[in-house]
């Protein structure tokens, strides 16, 4: 099988992964990203403003995200961000890797399908 993974310029940490995932459905602003990550992780990952904006700036620098457009009714001071094609490819590559790891764990009976005793 050919390696179709996209190599990012730095390690995809849980924070980076969840920020990219939060933007996978469309444009998002910083506070909305923080809320989405906390909701999706059921509170196990809370990103503070400093970490979030450091991560967003880093993702902007390597063109994984770009500034997007918010709704016309939103606060004009609020910056929105969106995934670039490259950012989406990195996210998809990371998701495939995680899926392969879960499949391997199931093969080795480390992780069983739900409902199986």
N, C-alpha and C positions, 0 to 999 in steps of 0.2 A: 504494500500500500504506500502510495506517495505521501510525503509529508506536505500537507496543505496548510500548516500552521503559519501564522503571521508572527514574526518576531518583533516584539515591542522594544524600544530602546532602554527600558528599565523593567524591573520586576513588577509584576501585577500583584500588588498587595490586596488584602481584603477591602481596604478603603477604596483603592482605585477600581477594583472589580465592581463594587456596589455603586460607586458613582457612575461608572459607565452603564451599568444595568439600569439605574434610575433614569438615565437619559435615553434608554432604548425605545421608549414609546413616544418621544417627541421632545420639543424644547422644554427646558426646566430651569428654574432660577435656584440660587443657592439654598435658600431656606426650604424650598420645596424638595430639593435633593436630600437635605438633612432629614426632613420628615419622612420621605419615601424610604430611605435606608433604614431608619428606625422602625418604621412600620413593617417592612419586608423581613427584617431580621427579628421581629418581635422584641425589640429593645436590646438585643444582645450586642448590637453595634451602634454606638452613638458617635456621630462625627461632630466635633466642635467646629466653630467658624474658622479658627486658625488652620486646622488640618484640612478642612474643606477647601478653603481658598488657596492654600498651598498646592493641593492636589489639582484644583481647576487650572491654576496657572501653569503647572507642570504639563497637564494635558493639552493646554493651549499651545505651549512652546513646541510640542512634538506633533502638533496638528491632528491629535486624536479627537479633539472637539474644536468648535468655533463658536463665536457669539451668534446667538439666534435672535429671533424676534418674539417678543411677548405679545399677549393679547392687548388690544387697543385700550381696554379698560384698566389695565394694570398700572401700577405706580411706575412712572417714567424712570425713577432711579434704580429700578430693579433690572439687573442684567440677566439675560437668558442665555443658555448654552445648548448646543446640540452636537450630537455625534457627527463626525465626518465619516466618509466611506472607510477610511483607514481605521478610525476608532471602532466602527461597527465590526470590521474584519478582525481586529484584535479581540474584541469582546466575544465574537463567534468562535474564534480559535480557543480562547480560554474556556468557553462553555463546552466545546468538544473535548478538550483535555479533561475537564472535570467529569464529564459523562463517561469517558473511557476509564477513569479511575474508579467510578462507582460500578461500572460493569465488571472490572477486574475484581473489586471487593466482593461482588455477588458470585463471580466464578469461584473464588476461593472460600466461599461460604462465610466470609467475614461480615458481610451485609446481606441480609435476606430481604426478599420482597415483603412488603407489609402483608399481614394476614397469614404468613407462613410461620408456624411454630418452630 
